[in-house]
């Protein structure tokens, strides 16, 4: 009798006591995870997405899950972390021909006092700016999932951070966690009038000293600040990079980033 089954890249690793048998064929459970981004995992009630019948609440104050990190290069980034140990492992890739990055991730949120998302990062110090064209691989549904540009003090799930995000609803925000374990707060922007329904084409995050700005280009015009900056001190080195959160603890979805610009020091202007 098998003690457990582990689905891994289209193979089933059948662990029987101290013996390991590798069955080299696709397994139905693996196919389901690949096709639908679903896995049989236990999701805490607080991590279920908000809906008309469920109110999402913060995690328990003492809840943490370790991040999983690989020091492998992906394009301009030097490492990848699954912040907060999302329940369903994700993936990421870089297409050198098109200069685009794909991040597939699970994760209940980047909010409250801890986060769950997949994060491609580079360690830097001083002034920095990061900008990219952003989109969702699947335009629908119009949920609260988000593509993010992030500056984080650490790779812990409750790190101090600044986050620029575009939600699938079109909302854009600049958020911050002012200290480790603090509750997030943000400034949100929803476009109306002649811009109703427009998704921002390009986002940027810019750090100059302790001042952090949200930059935006809605339809290809030059990047420009949106709203006031926030003040947040980061000790160097810190982490800057891109990420994706589907707002689903047990399912995978994908965000796409292209035309990436990462600049540091005196050149830190997207």
LOKE-825874 format. One line per 8 residues: their letters; for each residue x, y, z of N, C-alpha, C. Coordinates in nm, 3 decimals, padded with zeros to 5 digits. Example, Ala and Ser with C-alpha at 12.3 -4.5 7.8 and 13.67 -1.06 7.14 Angstrom:
as	01.319 -00.569 00.780 01.230 -00.450 00.780 01.320 -00.330 00.780; 01.285 -00.225 00.708 01.367 -00.106 00.714 01.290 00.003 00.787
// end
This chain:
xxxxxxxx	00.085 -00.120 00.000 00.000 00.000 00.000 00.088 00.124 00.000; 00.054 00.219 -00.084 00.132 00.342 -00.091 00.110 00.425 00.035; 00.219 00.480 00.088 00.206 00.568 00.203 00.165 00.708 00.161; 00.205 00.754 00.040 00.155 00.879 -00.016 00.190 00.886 -00.163; 00.120 00.974 -00.234 00.146 00.999 -00.376 00.186 01.144 -00.392; 00.293 01.167 -00.467 00.339 01.303 -00.492 00.338 01.328 -00.641; 00.261 01.428 -00.684 00.253 01.463 -00.825 00.367 01.556 -00.861; 00.446 01.521 -00.963 00.564 01.602 -00.995 00.591 01.599 -01.144
xxxxxxxx	00.557 01.708 -01.212 00.592 01.726 -01.353 00.544 01.615 -01.443; 00.418 01.569 -01.426 00.364 01.465 -01.513 00.403 01.326 -01.472; 00.473 01.309 -01.355 00.507 01.177 -01.305 00.446 01.159 -01.168; 00.430 01.035 -01.127 00.383 01.006 -00.993 00.496 00.940 -00.917; 00.538 01.000 -00.808 00.640 00.941 -00.723 00.568 00.867 -00.612; 00.574 00.735 -00.613 00.501 00.653 -00.518 00.596 00.614 -00.405; 00.577 00.671 -00.288 00.668 00.650 -00.178 00.616 00.537 -00.091; 00.690 00.424 -00.087 00.646 00.304 -00.015 00.752 00.272 00.089
xxxxxxxx	00.730 00.320 00.215 00.829 00.299 00.318 00.958 00.369 00.280; 01.069 00.291 00.266 01.198 00.348 00.229 01.226 00.333 00.081; 01.133 00.276 00.005 01.156 00.252 -00.137 01.081 00.355 -00.218; 01.140 00.392 -00.331 01.082 00.495 -00.417 01.068 00.437 -00.557; 00.943 00.436 -00.607 00.919 00.390 -00.743 00.871 00.507 -00.825; 00.928 00.526 -00.942 00.889 00.634 -01.030 00.806 00.578 -01.144; 00.683 00.621 -01.154 00.594 00.575 -01.260 00.593 00.682 -01.367; 00.649 00.655 -01.483 00.669 00.757 -01.587 00.549 00.766 -01.680
xxxxxxxx	00.436 00.806 -01.627 00.321 00.834 -01.712 00.238 00.943 -01.644; 00.155 01.008 -01.724 00.071 01.113 -01.667 -00.035 01.052 -01.577; -00.060 01.117 -01.470 -00.158 01.070 -01.372 -00.275 01.167 -01.372; -00.396 01.116 -01.354 -00.515 01.198 -01.365 -00.509 01.318 -01.271; -00.465 01.296 -01.148 -00.459 01.408 -01.052 -00.364 01.515 -01.100; -00.251 01.475 -01.157 -00.156 01.572 -01.209 -00.218 01.652 -01.323; -00.290 01.582 -01.411 -00.352 01.649 -01.524 -00.454 01.751 -01.477; -00.528 01.715 -01.373 -00.626 01.809 -01.322 -00.561 01.933 -01.265
xxxxxxxx	-00.451 01.916 -01.193 -00.381 02.033 -01.140 -00.331 02.120 -01.254; -00.276 02.057 -01.359 -00.223 02.134 -01.471 -00.333 02.206 -01.547; -00.445 02.136 -01.571 -00.550 02.192 -01.655 -00.632 02.298 -01.584; -00.657 02.277 -01.457 -00.750 02.365 -01.387 -00.686 02.446 -01.276; -00.557 02.424 -01.249 -00.491 02.498 -01.143 -00.546 02.465 -01.006; -00.602 02.345 -00.987 -00.663 02.306 -00.861 -00.581 02.195 -00.796; -00.585 02.188 -00.666 -00.519 02.082 -00.593 -00.599 02.055 -00.467; -00.592 01.930 -00.421 -00.666 01.892 -00.301 -00.588 01.937 -00.179
xxxxxxxx	-00.609 02.061 -00.138 -00.539 02.115 -00.022 -00.643 02.173 00.074; -00.604 02.181 00.199 -00.693 02.233 00.301 -00.674 02.384 00.312; -00.779 02.459 00.286 -00.772 02.605 00.289 -00.838 02.656 00.417; -00.766 02.731 00.499 -00.830 02.789 00.619 -00.945 02.880 00.579; -01.045 02.890 00.664 -01.161 02.972 00.633 -01.123 03.117 00.608; -01.023 03.169 00.682 -00.985 03.309 00.665 -00.919 03.335 00.530; -00.870 03.229 00.464 -00.803 03.244 00.335 -00.895 03.230 00.216; -01.022 03.199 00.239 -01.117 03.191 00.128 -01.143 03.330 00.073
xxxxxxxx	-01.160 03.343 -00.060 -01.182 03.477 -00.117 -01.312 03.537 -00.072; -01.312 03.671 -00.063 -01.434 03.740 -00.027 -01.540 03.725 -00.135; -01.666 03.715 -00.096 -01.777 03.701 -00.191 -01.903 03.753 -00.124; -02.015 03.740 -00.194 -02.142 03.785 -00.137 -02.183 03.702 -00.017; -02.124 03.583 -00.004 -02.160 03.495 00.107 -02.046 03.472 00.205; -01.930 03.532 00.179 -01.815 03.509 00.268 -01.733 03.637 00.281; -01.703 03.673 00.402 -01.620 03.790 00.428 -01.478 03.743 00.461; -01.381 03.786 00.379 -01.243 03.750 00.408 -01.194 03.833 00.526
xxxxxxxx	-01.124 03.767 00.617 -01.075 03.834 00.737 -00.924 03.813 00.746; -00.854 03.892 00.830 -00.710 03.873 00.845 -00.676 03.735 00.899; -00.556 03.686 00.869 -00.511 03.560 00.928 -00.499 03.575 01.080; -00.495 03.465 01.153 -00.466 03.475 01.297 -00.335 03.552 01.317; -00.329 03.630 01.423 -00.215 03.719 01.445 -00.082 03.647 01.449; -00.082 03.521 01.495 00.044 03.447 01.508 00.067 03.348 01.393; -00.013 03.360 01.284 00.001 03.264 01.174 00.112 03.306 01.079; 00.203 03.212 01.050 00.307 03.232 00.951 00.331 03.102 00.877
xxxxxxxx	00.377 03.114 00.754 00.423 02.997 00.679 00.551 03.038 00.609; 00.652 02.953 00.615 00.783 02.988 00.560 00.778 03.007 00.410; 00.851 03.105 00.359 00.865 03.125 00.215 00.961 03.020 00.160; 00.942 02.986 00.031 01.031 02.892 -00.037 01.110 02.970 -00.142; 01.243 02.961 -00.136 01.327 03.045 -00.221 01.426 02.962 -00.301; 01.443 03.000 -00.427 01.547 02.942 -00.513 01.634 03.056 -00.566; 01.764 03.040 -00.555 01.857 03.141 -00.606 01.892 03.106 -00.751; 01.795 03.126 -00.838 01.812 03.097 -00.981 01.776 03.222 -01.060
xxxxxxxx	01.855 03.252 -01.162 01.831 03.372 -01.242 01.713 03.351 -01.337; 01.630 03.454 -01.348 01.520 03.459 -01.445 01.522 03.598 -01.506; 01.573 03.610 -01.628 01.587 03.742 -01.689 01.677 03.830 -01.605; 01.631 03.949 -01.569 01.714 04.042 -01.490 01.711 04.009 -01.342; 01.630 03.914 -01.299 01.615 03.882 -01.158 01.707 03.767 -01.117; 01.750 03.768 -00.992 01.850 03.672 -00.946 01.793 03.562 -00.858; 01.665 03.571 -00.822 01.605 03.469 -00.739 01.454 03.470 -00.752; 01.391 03.364 -00.700 01.246 03.353 -00.700 01.203 03.296 -00.566
xxxxxxxx	01.098 03.355 -00.509 01.046 03.308 -00.381 00.895 03.293 -00.388; 00.847 03.188 -00.325 00.704 03.175 -00.303 00.680 03.229 -00.162; 00.649 03.358 -00.157 00.633 03.427 -00.030 00.516 03.368 00.047; 00.539 03.335 00.173 00.433 03.280 00.256 00.396 03.136 00.223; 00.480 03.067 00.142 00.457 02.925 00.113 00.319 02.894 00.060; 00.278 02.952 -00.055 00.145 02.921 -00.110 00.119 02.771 -00.116; -00.007 02.733 -00.098 -00.041 02.591 -00.085 -00.020 02.512 -00.213; -00.036 02.577 -00.329 -00.012 02.510 -00.457 00.112 02.573 -00.521
xxxxxxxx	00.221 02.497 -00.540 00.344 02.554 -00.596 00.320 02.612 -00.735; 00.385 02.724 -00.762 00.370 02.791 -00.890 00.490 02.771 -00.980; 00.502 02.858 -01.082 00.613 02.850 -01.177 00.633 02.989 -01.236; 00.748 03.007 -01.300 00.776 03.134 -01.366 00.872 03.110 -01.480; 00.871 03.201 -01.578 00.956 03.183 -01.694 00.986 03.318 -01.757; 01.093 03.320 -01.836 01.133 03.440 -01.910 01.157 03.402 -02.055; 01.097 03.477 -02.147 01.114 03.455 -02.290 01.208 03.565 -02.342; 01.332 03.528 -02.367 01.431 03.627 -02.411 01.395 03.688 -02.545
xxxxxxxx	01.325 03.614 -02.631 01.290 03.664 -02.764 01.191 03.780 -02.755; 01.098 03.773 -02.660 00.997 03.877 -02.646 01.022 03.968 -02.525; 01.115 03.927 -02.438 01.143 04.004 -02.317 01.030 03.999 -02.216; 00.950 03.893 -02.219 00.833 03.884 -02.131 00.853 03.779 -02.022; 00.790 03.806 -01.908 00.793 03.716 -01.793 00.652 03.666 -01.766; 00.639 03.537 -01.734 00.511 03.479 -01.692 00.527 03.430 -01.549; 00.436 03.467 -01.463 00.437 03.419 -01.325 00.304 03.351 -01.297; 00.311 03.223 -01.267 00.193 03.145 -01.232 00.201 03.115 -01.082
xxxxxxxx	00.096 03.149 -01.010 00.102 03.140 -00.865 -00.035 03.110 -00.806; -00.033 03.050 -00.689 -00.150 03.050 -00.601 -00.121 03.152 -00.491; -00.214 03.167 -00.398 -00.192 03.260 -00.288 -00.318 03.337 -00.254; -00.350 03.344 -00.125 -00.478 03.401 -00.086 -00.480 03.553 -00.095; -00.364 03.621 -00.074 -00.367 03.767 -00.076 -00.228 03.824 -00.056; -00.213 03.952 -00.092 -00.100 04.035 -00.050 -00.165 04.147 00.029; -00.186 04.123 00.156 -00.264 04.218 00.235 -00.256 04.181 00.382; -00.333 04.251 00.464 -00.332 04.229 00.608 -00.188 04.232 00.661
xxxxxxxx	-00.153 04.136 00.749 -00.019 04.138 00.809 00.074 04.031 00.750; 00.029 03.962 00.644 00.117 03.864 00.578 00.071 03.842 00.435; 00.161 03.787 00.351 00.135 03.772 00.208 00.155 03.629 00.162; 00.090 03.596 00.049 00.116 03.471 -00.024 00.116 03.504 -00.172; 00.232 03.489 -00.237 00.241 03.512 -00.381 00.379 03.468 -00.429; 00.394 03.455 -00.561 00.523 03.421 -00.622 00.592 03.550 -00.663; 00.723 03.558 -00.634 00.796 03.684 -00.642 00.932 03.661 -00.708; 00.957 03.727 -00.822 01.089 03.728 -00.885 01.160 03.854 -00.838
xxxxxxxx	01.284 03.840 -00.788 01.347 03.953 -00.719 01.495 03.968 -00.751; 01.542 04.088 -00.718 01.684 04.121 -00.724 01.716 04.202 -00.599; 01.831 04.179 -00.538 01.872 04.255 -00.420 01.945 04.381 -00.466; 01.904 04.495 -00.412 01.963 04.623 -00.448 01.973 04.709 -00.323; 02.038 04.824 -00.338 02.045 04.924 -00.232 02.025 05.062 -00.294; 01.987 05.159 -00.211 01.975 05.296 -00.260 01.851 05.320 -00.342; 01.862 05.413 -00.439 01.748 05.447 -00.524 01.727 05.340 -00.630; 01.601 05.316 -00.665 01.569 05.213 -00.764 01.435 05.245 -00.828
xxxxxxxx	01.418 05.205 -00.953 01.288 05.211 -01.018 01.267 05.084 -01.099; 01.143 05.042 -01.106 01.105 04.922 -01.181 00.977 04.953 -01.255; 00.973 04.925 -01.384 00.853 04.950 -01.465 00.833 04.835 -01.563; 00.707 04.807 -01.595 00.676 04.699 -01.689 00.535 04.716 -01.743; 00.514 04.671 -01.867 00.379 04.651 -01.917 00.322 04.530 -01.844; 00.197 04.539 -01.799 00.138 04.432 -01.719 00.006 04.387 -01.780; -00.022 04.258 -01.763 -00.149 04.205 -01.813 -00.178 04.072 -01.745; -00.298 04.023 -01.767 -00.341 03.894 -01.716 -00.351 03.797 -01.833
xxxxxxxx	-00.297 03.678 -01.815 -00.302 03.581 -01.925 -00.446 03.551 -01.965; -00.534 03.543 -01.867 -00.678 03.527 -01.892 -00.746 03.658 -01.853; -00.797 03.736 -01.947 -00.859 03.863 -01.912 -00.976 03.850 -01.814; -01.048 03.741 -01.820 -01.159 03.716 -01.728 -01.118 03.609 -01.627; -01.173 03.606 -01.509 -01.280 03.692 -01.458 -01.225 03.821 -01.399; -01.313 03.919 -01.377 -01.274 04.049 -01.322 -01.274 04.042 -01.170; -01.176 03.971 -01.116 -01.167 03.951 -00.972 -01.061 04.043 -00.913; -01.033 04.022 -00.785 -00.935 04.107 -00.716 -00.792 04.057 -00.732
xxxxxxxx	-00.769 03.955 -00.816 -00.631 03.909 -00.843 -00.548 04.027 -00.891; -00.416 04.020 -00.871 -00.335 04.136 -00.905 -00.195 04.101 -00.949; -00.146 04.181 -01.046 -00.005 04.182 -01.085 00.060 04.294 -01.004; 00.182 04.269 -00.954 00.242 04.363 -00.859 00.388 04.391 -00.891; 00.431 04.514 -00.860 00.571 04.554 -00.855 00.599 04.582 -00.708; 00.706 04.524 -00.654 00.723 04.520 -00.510 00.864 04.560 -00.468; 00.872 04.634 -00.358 00.997 04.657 -00.286 00.976 04.602 -00.146; 01.058 04.502 -00.106 01.042 04.434 00.023 01.172 04.438 00.101
xxxxxxxx	01.160 04.451 00.233 01.278 04.447 00.317 01.334 04.306 00.328; 01.246 04.206 00.329 01.290 04.066 00.343 01.198 03.976 00.263; 01.227 03.846 00.267 01.144 03.747 00.198 01.048 03.678 00.293; 01.038 03.726 00.416 00.941 03.671 00.510 00.799 03.711 00.470; 00.702 03.632 00.513 00.564 03.660 00.471 00.508 03.789 00.529; 00.568 03.840 00.638 00.515 03.961 00.702 00.608 04.081 00.686; 00.690 04.081 00.582 00.792 04.184 00.563 00.735 04.324 00.545; 00.812 04.423 00.590 00.787 04.562 00.550 00.796 04.567 00.398
xxxxxxxx	00.707 04.647 00.333 00.709 04.649 00.187 00.629 04.767 00.133; 00.655 04.797 00.006 00.572 04.887 -00.075 00.531 04.809 -00.199; 00.404 04.821 -00.236 00.348 04.743 -00.347 00.270 04.833 -00.441; 00.304 04.829 -00.569 00.221 04.888 -00.674 00.149 04.773 -00.742; 00.018 04.784 -00.758 -00.060 04.672 -00.812 -00.165 04.720 -00.910; -00.192 04.633 -01.009 -00.312 04.648 -01.092 -00.397 04.525 -01.070; -00.524 04.548 -01.033 -00.619 04.440 -01.012 -00.690 04.409 -01.144; -00.744 04.288 -01.153 -00.816 04.250 -01.275 -00.943 04.330 -01.294
xxxxxxxx	-00.988 04.400 -01.191 -01.103 04.490 -01.203 -01.064 04.624 -01.265; -00.933 04.650 -01.280 -00.886 04.777 -01.331 -00.838 04.872 -01.224; -00.868 04.841 -01.098 -00.823 04.926 -00.988 -00.670 04.920 -00.977; -00.609 05.034 -00.946 -00.465 05.044 -00.925 -00.443 05.094 -00.783; -00.338 05.043 -00.716 -00.311 05.097 -00.583 -00.161 05.102 -00.553; -00.129 05.187 -00.456 00.003 05.194 -00.395 -00.018 05.161 -00.248; 00.037 05.048 -00.203 00.015 05.001 -00.066 00.147 04.991 00.007; 00.137 04.992 00.140 00.257 04.976 00.221 00.226 04.901 00.350
xxxxxxxx	00.326 04.823 00.392 00.328 04.766 00.527 00.442 04.838 00.597; 00.408 04.923 00.691 00.506 05.017 00.746 00.613 04.951 00.830; 00.586 04.834 00.883 00.684 04.760 00.962 00.648 04.614 00.956; 00.741 04.530 00.998 00.717 04.387 00.994 00.594 04.351 01.078; 00.503 04.276 01.016 00.383 04.231 01.085 00.273 04.333 01.098; 00.292 04.454 01.045 00.188 04.556 01.053 00.080 04.529 00.947; -00.036 04.587 00.968 -00.144 04.578 00.870 -00.114 04.668 00.750; -00.144 04.619 00.632 -00.126 04.699 00.511 -00.226 04.813 00.506
xxxxxxxx	-00.186 04.922 00.440 -00.280 05.028 00.408 -00.244 05.079 00.269; -00.340 05.142 00.201 -00.312 05.178 00.063 -00.388 05.302 00.019; -00.349 05.350 -00.100 -00.423 05.452 -00.174 -00.467 05.385 -00.303; -00.599 05.383 -00.329 -00.652 05.314 -00.446 -00.707 05.413 -00.547; -00.701 05.372 -00.675 -00.746 05.459 -00.784 -00.832 05.377 -00.880; -00.954 05.425 -00.904 -01.047 05.363 -00.999 -01.082 05.467 -01.104; -01.071 05.430 -01.230 -01.091 05.526 -01.339 -01.236 05.527 -01.385; -01.286 05.649 -01.412 -01.424 05.664 -01.457 -01.432 05.753 -01.578
xxxxxxxx	-01.554 05.799 -01.611 -01.573 05.885 -01.727 -01.528 05.816 -01.854; -01.450 05.890 -01.934 -01.401 05.835 -02.060 -01.298 05.726 -02.043; -01.246 05.709 -01.919 -01.147 05.604 -01.891 -01.208 05.483 -01.822; -01.340 05.484 -01.805 -01.404 05.371 -01.738 -01.377 05.242 -01.815; -01.331 05.142 -01.742 -01.301 05.013 -01.803 -01.163 05.002 -01.862; -01.086 05.110 -01.864 -00.949 05.107 -01.917 -00.856 05.039 -01.817; -00.777 04.944 -01.864 -00.675 04.881 -01.783 -00.543 04.951 -01.809; -00.474 04.992 -01.704 -00.344 05.057 -01.721 -00.249 04.965 -01.798
xxxxxxxx	-00.184 05.019 -01.899 -00.093 04.940 -01.982 00.040 04.915 -01.912; 00.087 05.016 -01.837 00.222 05.008 -01.780 00.221 05.065 -01.639; 00.290 04.996 -01.548 00.303 05.040 -01.410 00.450 05.057 -01.374; 00.475 05.144 -01.276 00.611 05.161 -01.227 00.610 05.189 -01.078; 00.719 05.150 -01.011 00.742 05.185 -00.872 00.881 05.248 -00.866; 00.890 05.360 -00.796 01.014 05.436 -00.793 01.048 05.472 -00.649; 01.168 05.438 -00.604 01.216 05.472 -00.470 01.330 05.571 -00.483; 01.312 05.688 -00.420 01.418 05.788 -00.411 01.431 05.826 -00.264
xxxxxxxx	01.541 05.787 -00.203 01.552 05.804 -00.059 01.444 05.724 00.010; 01.366 05.790 00.096 01.256 05.722 00.164 01.121 05.750 00.098; 01.123 05.810 -00.020 01.000 05.842 -00.091 00.974 05.741 -00.202; 00.853 05.686 -00.204 00.817 05.584 -00.303 00.694 05.631 -00.380; 00.704 05.627 -00.513 00.599 05.674 -00.602 00.539 05.560 -00.683; 00.410 05.574 -00.712 00.342 05.494 -00.813 00.347 05.572 -00.944; 00.395 05.507 -01.050 00.398 05.565 -01.184 00.308 05.483 -01.275; 00.252 05.549 -01.378 00.153 05.480 -01.461 00.155 05.534 -01.602
xxxxxxxx	00.121 05.448 -01.697 00.088 05.487 -01.833 -00.039 05.411 -01.870; -00.148 05.484 -01.892 -00.275 05.418 -01.920 -00.283 05.363 -02.062; -00.240 05.446 -02.159 -00.257 05.405 -02.299 -00.130 05.427 -02.381; -00.014 05.418 -02.317 00.111 05.432 -02.390 00.174 05.570 -02.382; 00.109 05.665 -02.312 00.169 05.797 -02.293 00.290 05.784 -02.200; 00.377 05.885 -02.192 00.493 05.877 -02.103 00.450 05.848 -01.959; 00.533 05.771 -01.889 00.506 05.739 -01.750 00.497 05.866 -01.667; 00.403 05.869 -01.571 00.385 05.986 -01.486 00.335 05.941 -01.350
xxxxxxxx	00.363 06.019 -01.244 00.316 05.982 -01.110 00.163 05.985 -01.104; 00.108 05.896 -01.021 -00.035 05.893 -00.994 -00.053 05.904 -00.843; -00.108 06.014 -00.798 -00.129 06.034 -00.656 -00.001 06.072 -00.583; -00.013 06.099 -00.453 00.104 06.139 -00.375 00.194 06.020 -00.344; 00.322 06.046 -00.315 00.413 05.938 -00.275 00.387 05.895 -00.131; 00.445 05.784 -00.093 00.446 05.742 00.047 00.588 05.755 00.099; 00.602 05.761 00.230 00.734 05.765 00.294 00.757 05.632 00.364; 00.861 05.560 00.323 00.891 05.429 00.382 01.041 05.405 00.373
xxxxxxxx	01.106 05.389 00.486 01.250 05.366 00.489 01.281 05.218 00.468; 01.378 05.190 00.383 01.427 05.055 00.361 01.576 05.050 00.390; 01.618 04.955 00.472 01.760 04.933 00.493 01.814 04.853 00.375; 01.932 04.891 00.326 01.990 04.817 00.215 02.082 04.706 00.265; 02.088 04.596 00.188 02.011 04.571 00.065 01.868 04.526 00.095; 01.781 04.551 -00.003 01.643 04.507 00.004 01.610 04.438 -00.128; 01.485 04.396 -00.144 01.444 04.318 -00.262 01.347 04.399 -00.348; 01.372 04.402 -00.477 01.279 04.466 -00.570 01.245 04.364 -00.679
xxxxxxxx	01.118 04.362 -00.721 01.082 04.265 -00.823 00.935 04.267 -00.859; 00.893 04.160 -00.929 00.757 04.147 -00.981 00.692 04.024 -00.922; 00.561 04.027 -00.912 00.490 03.912 -00.856 00.347 03.905 -00.904; 00.283 03.795 -00.868 00.143 03.775 -00.904 00.072 03.703 -00.790; -00.051 03.748 -00.761 -00.135 03.684 -00.659 -00.276 03.667 -00.715; -00.327 03.544 -00.722 -00.461 03.523 -00.778 -00.575 03.544 -00.679; -00.542 03.566 -00.550 -00.643 03.574 -00.444 -00.717 03.442 -00.430; -00.650 03.334 -00.461 -00.705 03.199 -00.446 -00.598 03.113 -00.381
xxxxxxxx	-00.626 03.063 -00.262 -00.525 02.987 -00.189 -00.496 02.852 -00.250; -00.592 02.796 -00.323 -00.576 02.659 -00.372 -00.584 02.648 -00.523; -00.560 02.758 -00.596 -00.569 02.754 -00.742 -00.461 02.841 -00.804; -00.423 02.807 -00.926 -00.319 02.878 -00.999 -00.378 02.971 -01.105; -00.312 03.084 -01.125 -00.346 03.176 -01.231 -00.215 03.244 -01.273; -00.219 03.324 -01.381 -00.095 03.375 -01.439 -00.103 03.523 -01.471; 00.004 03.595 -01.435 00.023 03.733 -01.473 00.141 03.744 -01.568; 00.139 03.845 -01.656 00.241 03.861 -01.759 00.302 04.002 -01.749
xxxxxxxx	00.434 04.008 -01.760 00.508 04.134 -01.753 00.600 04.143 -01.874; 00.607 04.259 -01.938 00.694 04.274 -02.055 00.753 04.415 -02.058; 00.850 04.435 -02.148 00.919 04.564 -02.161 00.970 04.613 -02.026; 01.035 04.523 -01.954 01.084 04.548 -01.820 01.197 04.650 -01.820; 01.193 04.743 -01.726 01.303 04.836 -01.703 01.333 04.839 -01.554; 01.453 04.797 -01.517 01.499 04.801 -01.378 01.624 04.888 -01.372; 01.616 05.000 -01.299 01.725 05.095 -01.293 01.759 05.126 -01.148; 01.887 05.152 -01.123 01.932 05.182 -00.988 02.017 05.308 -00.987
xxxxxx	02.036 05.362 -00.866 02.123 05.478 -00.849 02.072 05.601 -00.921; 02.165 05.677 -00.981 02.131 05.803 -01.047 02.040 05.781 -01.168; 02.035 05.658 -01.221 01.952 05.628 -01.339 01.812 05.580 -01.301; 01.777 05.588 -01.172 01.651 05.529 -01.126 01.530 05.612 -01.162; 01.506 05.629 -01.291 01.385 05.695 -01.341 01.332 05.614 -01.458; 01.211 05.553 -01.445 01.159 05.470 -01.554 01.133 05.549 -01.681
// end
